[in-house]
Amino acid sequence: MEFNFLLNLIDSQKEREAVLKYVRGIDQKRALLSRLLAQHVCSTVLGARPVIERTAGRKPFVANRPQDSPHRNINFNVSHEGD
């Protein structure tokens, strides 16, 4: 129940599908948490809700950075390997 609520906080259908591709529940939760953390941090830094997309190499980036933002680019990564 809570998992689905949190999953629906992710705007991108592709990102939601990527979370659900993990077989083990714990891996789905890690993937979900990493996306929510990235979304929250980017939102806090930019002062606006970010649209996070991925490069061909699957690296995340903010696609809608405000023009007046002092941040030219935001590079980030969240690893959720291991226990």
VEXDRENKE-366753 format. One record per atom (N, C-alpha, C): residue number from 1; residue in one letter; x, y negated, z negated. Coordinates in steps of 0.1 Angstrom, whole numbers. Layout:
N
+-----+-----+-------+-------+-------+
:   n : res :     u :     v :     w :
+-----+-----+-------+-------+-------+
: NUM :   A :     X :     Y :     Z :
...
+-----+-----+-------+-------+-------+
//
This chain:
83
+-----+-----+-------+-------+-------+
:   n : res :     u :     v :     w :
+-----+-----+-------+-------+-------+
:   1 :   M :     8 :    12 :     0 :
:   1 :   M :     0 :     0 :     0 :
:   1 :   M :     9 :   -13 :     0 :
:   2 :   E :    18 :   -14 :   -10 :
:   2 :   E :    27 :   -25 :   -11 :
:   2 :   E :    36 :   -26 :     1 :
:   3 :   F :    41 :   -14 :     5 :
:   3 :   F :    50 :   -13 :    17 :
:   3 :   F :    43 :   -19 :    29 :
:   4 :   N :    31 :   -15 :    32 :
:   4 :   N :    24 :   -21 :    44 :
:   4 :   N :    22 :   -36 :    43 :
:   5 :   F :    19 :   -41 :    31 :
:   5 :   F :    17 :   -55 :    29 :
:   5 :   F :    30 :   -62 :    32 :
:   6 :   L :    42 :   -57 :    27 :
:   6 :   L :    54 :   -63 :    30 :
:   6 :   L :    58 :   -62 :    44 :
:   7 :   L :    55 :   -50 :    50 :
:   7 :   L :    58 :   -48 :    64 :
:   7 :   L :    51 :   -59 :    73 :
:   8 :   N :    39 :   -62 :    69 :
:   8 :   N :    32 :   -72 :    77 :
:   8 :   N :    37 :   -86 :    75 :
:   9 :   L :    46 :   -88 :    66 :
:   9 :   L :    52 :  -102 :    65 :
:   9 :   L :    62 :  -104 :    76 :
:  10 :   I :    67 :   -94 :    83 :
:  10 :   I :    76 :   -95 :    94 :
:  10 :   I :    68 :   -99 :   106 :
:  11 :   D :    72 :  -110 :   112 :
:  11 :   D :    64 :  -115 :   124 :
:  11 :   D :    66 :  -106 :   136 :
:  12 :   S :    77 :  -101 :   139 :
:  12 :   S :    80 :   -94 :   151 :
:  12 :   S :    75 :   -80 :   151 :
:  13 :   Q :    67 :   -76 :   160 :
:  13 :   Q :    62 :   -62 :   162 :
:  13 :   Q :    74 :   -53 :   164 :
:  14 :   K :    84 :   -57 :   172 :
:  14 :   K :    96 :   -49 :   174 :
:  14 :   K :   103 :   -46 :   162 :
:  15 :   E :   104 :   -56 :   153 :
:  15 :   E :   111 :   -54 :   140 :
:  15 :   E :   103 :   -44 :   131 :
:  16 :   R :    90 :   -46 :   131 :
:  16 :   R :    82 :   -37 :   123 :
:  16 :   R :    84 :   -22 :   128 :
:  17 :   E :    83 :   -21 :   141 :
:  17 :   E :    85 :    -7 :   147 :
:  17 :   E :    99 :    -1 :   144 :
:  18 :   A :   109 :   -10 :   144 :
:  18 :   A :   123 :    -5 :   141 :
:  18 :   A :   123 :     0 :   126 :
:  19 :   V :   116 :    -7 :   117 :
:  19 :   V :   116 :    -2 :   103 :
:  19 :   V :   110 :    11 :   102 :
:  20 :   L :    99 :    13 :   109 :
:  20 :   L :    92 :    26 :   109 :
:  20 :   L :    98 :    38 :   116 :
:  21 :   K :   108 :    35 :   124 :
:  21 :   K :   116 :    45 :   131 :
:  21 :   K :   124 :    54 :   122 :
:  22 :   Y :   127 :    48 :   110 :
:  22 :   Y :   135 :    56 :   100 :
:  22 :   Y :   126 :    67 :    95 :
:  23 :   V :   132 :    79 :    94 :
:  23 :   V :   125 :    91 :    90 :
:  23 :   V :   122 :    91 :    74 :
:  24 :   R :   133 :    88 :    67 :
:  24 :   R :   132 :    89 :    52 :
:  24 :   R :   126 :    76 :    47 :
:  25 :   G :   117 :    77 :    37 :
:  25 :   G :   111 :    66 :    31 :
:  25 :   G :   120 :    56 :    26 :
:  26 :   I :   131 :    61 :    19 :
:  26 :   I :   141 :    52 :    13 :
:  26 :   I :   148 :    43 :    24 :
:  27 :   D :   150 :    49 :    35 :
:  27 :   D :   157 :    42 :    46 :
:  27 :   D :   147 :    31 :    52 :
:  28 :   Q :   134 :    35 :    53 :
:  28 :   Q :   124 :    25 :    57 :
:  28 :   Q :   124 :    13 :    48 :
:  29 :   K :   125 :    16 :    35 :
:  29 :   K :   124 :     5 :    25 :
:  29 :   K :   137 :    -4 :    26 :
:  30 :   R :   148 :     2 :    28 :
:  30 :   R :   161 :    -5 :    29 :
:  30 :   R :   160 :   -14 :    42 :
:  31 :   A :   155 :    -9 :    53 :
:  31 :   A :   154 :   -16 :    65 :
:  31 :   A :   144 :   -28 :    63 :
:  32 :   L :   133 :   -25 :    57 :
:  32 :   L :   123 :   -36 :    54 :
:  32 :   L :   129 :   -47 :    45 :
:  33 :   L :   136 :   -43 :    35 :
:  33 :   L :   141 :   -53 :    26 :
:  33 :   L :   152 :   -61 :    33 :
:  34 :   S :   160 :   -55 :    41 :
:  34 :   S :   170 :   -63 :    48 :
:  34 :   S :   164 :   -73 :    57 :
:  35 :   R :   153 :   -70 :    64 :
:  35 :   R :   147 :   -79 :    73 :
:  35 :   R :   140 :   -90 :    65 :
:  36 :   L :   134 :   -87 :    54 :
:  36 :   L :   127 :   -97 :    46 :
:  36 :   L :   137 :  -106 :    39 :
:  37 :   L :   149 :  -101 :    35 :
:  37 :   L :   159 :  -110 :    29 :
:  37 :   L :   165 :  -119 :    40 :
:  38 :   A :   167 :  -114 :    52 :
:  38 :   A :   172 :  -123 :    63 :
:  38 :   A :   162 :  -134 :    66 :
:  39 :   Q :   150 :  -130 :    67 :
:  39 :   Q :   139 :  -140 :    70 :
:  39 :   Q :   138 :  -151 :    59 :
:  40 :   H :   139 :  -146 :    46 :
:  40 :   H :   138 :  -156 :    35 :
:  40 :   H :   150 :  -165 :    35 :
:  41 :   V :   162 :  -160 :    36 :
:  41 :   V :   174 :  -168 :    35 :
:  41 :   V :   174 :  -178 :    47 :
:  42 :   C :   171 :  -174 :    59 :
:  42 :   C :   171 :  -183 :    71 :
:  42 :   C :   160 :  -193 :    69 :
:  43 :   S :   149 :  -190 :    64 :
:  43 :   S :   138 :  -199 :    61 :
:  43 :   S :   143 :  -210 :    51 :
:  44 :   T :   150 :  -205 :    40 :
:  44 :   T :   154 :  -215 :    30 :
:  44 :   T :   165 :  -224 :    36 :
:  45 :   V :   174 :  -219 :    43 :
:  45 :   V :   185 :  -227 :    49 :
:  45 :   V :   179 :  -237 :    59 :
:  46 :   L :   170 :  -233 :    68 :
:  46 :   L :   165 :  -241 :    79 :
:  46 :   L :   153 :  -250 :    74 :
:  47 :   G :   146 :  -246 :    64 :
:  47 :   G :   135 :  -254 :    60 :
:  47 :   G :   123 :  -251 :    69 :
:  48 :   A :   123 :  -241 :    76 :
:  48 :   A :   112 :  -237 :    85 :
:  48 :   A :   112 :  -222 :    87 :
:  49 :   R :   101 :  -216 :    90 :
:  49 :   R :   100 :  -202 :    92 :
:  49 :   R :   108 :  -198 :   105 :
:  50 :   P :   118 :  -189 :   103 :
:  50 :   P :   126 :  -186 :   115 :
:  50 :   P :   120 :  -175 :   124 :
:  51 :   V :   123 :  -176 :   136 :
:  51 :   V :   121 :  -165 :   145 :
:  51 :   V :   134 :  -157 :   147 :
:  52 :   I :   135 :  -146 :   142 :
:  52 :   I :   147 :  -138 :   142 :
:  52 :   I :   146 :  -128 :   154 :
:  53 :   E :   155 :  -129 :   163 :
:  53 :   E :   156 :  -120 :   174 :
:  53 :   E :   169 :  -113 :   174 :
:  54 :   R :   172 :  -104 :   183 :
:  54 :   R :   184 :   -96 :   183 :
:  54 :   R :   191 :   -97 :   197 :
:  55 :   T :   204 :   -97 :   197 :
:  55 :   T :   212 :   -97 :   209 :
:  55 :   T :   211 :   -83 :   215 :
:  56 :   A :   217 :   -82 :   227 :
:  56 :   A :   218 :   -68 :   233 :
:  56 :   A :   225 :   -58 :   224 :
:  57 :   G :   234 :   -63 :   216 :
:  57 :   G :   242 :   -55 :   207 :
:  57 :   G :   235 :   -53 :   194 :
:  58 :   R :   222 :   -57 :   193 :
:  58 :   R :   213 :   -56 :   181 :
:  58 :   R :   217 :   -65 :   169 :
:  59 :   K :   225 :   -75 :   171 :
:  59 :   K :   229 :   -84 :   161 :
:  59 :   K :   218 :   -95 :   160 :
:  60 :   P :   213 :   -97 :   147 :
:  60 :   P :   203 :  -107 :   145 :
:  60 :   P :   207 :  -122 :   147 :
:  61 :   F :   198 :  -130 :   152 :
:  61 :   F :   201 :  -144 :   153 :
:  61 :   F :   188 :  -152 :   152 :
:  62 :   V :   189 :  -164 :   148 :
:  62 :   V :   177 :  -173 :   147 :
:  62 :   V :   174 :  -179 :   161 :
:  63 :   A :   163 :  -176 :   167 :
:  63 :   A :   160 :  -181 :   180 :
:  63 :   A :   154 :  -195 :   180 :
:  64 :   N :   149 :  -199 :   169 :
:  64 :   N :   141 :  -212 :   169 :
:  64 :   N :   148 :  -222 :   160 :
:  65 :   R :   161 :  -223 :   160 :
:  65 :   R :   168 :  -232 :   151 :
:  65 :   R :   164 :  -247 :   155 :
:  66 :   P :   159 :  -254 :   145 :
:  66 :   P :   155 :  -268 :   147 :
:  66 :   P :   166 :  -276 :   153 :
:  67 :   Q :   164 :  -285 :   163 :
:  67 :   Q :   174 :  -293 :   169 :
:  67 :   Q :   181 :  -302 :   160 :
:  68 :   D :   174 :  -307 :   149 :
:  68 :   D :   180 :  -316 :   140 :
:  68 :   D :   187 :  -309 :   128 :
:  69 :   S :   188 :  -296 :   129 :
:  69 :   S :   195 :  -288 :   119 :
:  69 :   S :   210 :  -291 :   119 :
:  70 :   P :   215 :  -292 :   107 :
:  70 :   P :   230 :  -294 :   106 :
:  70 :   P :   238 :  -281 :   109 :
:  71 :   H :   230 :  -270 :   110 :
:  71 :   H :   237 :  -257 :   112 :
:  71 :   H :   236 :  -254 :   127 :
:  72 :   R :   248 :  -254 :   133 :
:  72 :   R :   249 :  -251 :   147 :
:  72 :   R :   245 :  -237 :   150 :
:  73 :   N :   249 :  -228 :   142 :
:  73 :   N :   245 :  -214 :   144 :
:  73 :   N :   245 :  -207 :   130 :
:  74 :   I :   237 :  -197 :   128 :
:  74 :   I :   237 :  -190 :   116 :
:  74 :   I :   240 :  -175 :   119 :
:  75 :   N :   251 :  -171 :   115 :
:  75 :   N :   255 :  -157 :   117 :
:  75 :   N :   253 :  -149 :   104 :
:  76 :   F :   247 :  -138 :   104 :
:  76 :   F :   244 :  -130 :    92 :
:  76 :   F :   243 :  -116 :    96 :
:  77 :   N :   244 :  -107 :    86 :
:  77 :   N :   242 :   -93 :    87 :
:  77 :   N :   239 :   -88 :    74 :
:  78 :   V :   231 :   -78 :    73 :
:  78 :   V :   227 :   -71 :    61 :
:  78 :   V :   229 :   -56 :    63 :
:  79 :   S :   238 :   -50 :    55 :
:  79 :   S :   241 :   -36 :    56 :
:  79 :   S :   233 :   -29 :    45 :
:  80 :   H :   227 :   -17 :    49 :
:  80 :   H :   220 :   -10 :    39 :
:  80 :   H :   224 :     5 :    40 :
:  81 :   E :   237 :     7 :    43 :
:  81 :   E :   242 :    21 :    43 :
:  81 :   E :   245 :    26 :    29 :
:  82 :   G :   243 :    39 :    28 :
:  82 :   G :   247 :    45 :    15 :
:  82 :   G :   238 :    42 :     4 :
:  83 :   D :   241 :    47 :    -8 :
:  83 :   D :   233 :    45 :   -20 :
:  83 :   D :   238 :    35 :   -29 :
+-----+-----+-------+-------+-------+
//
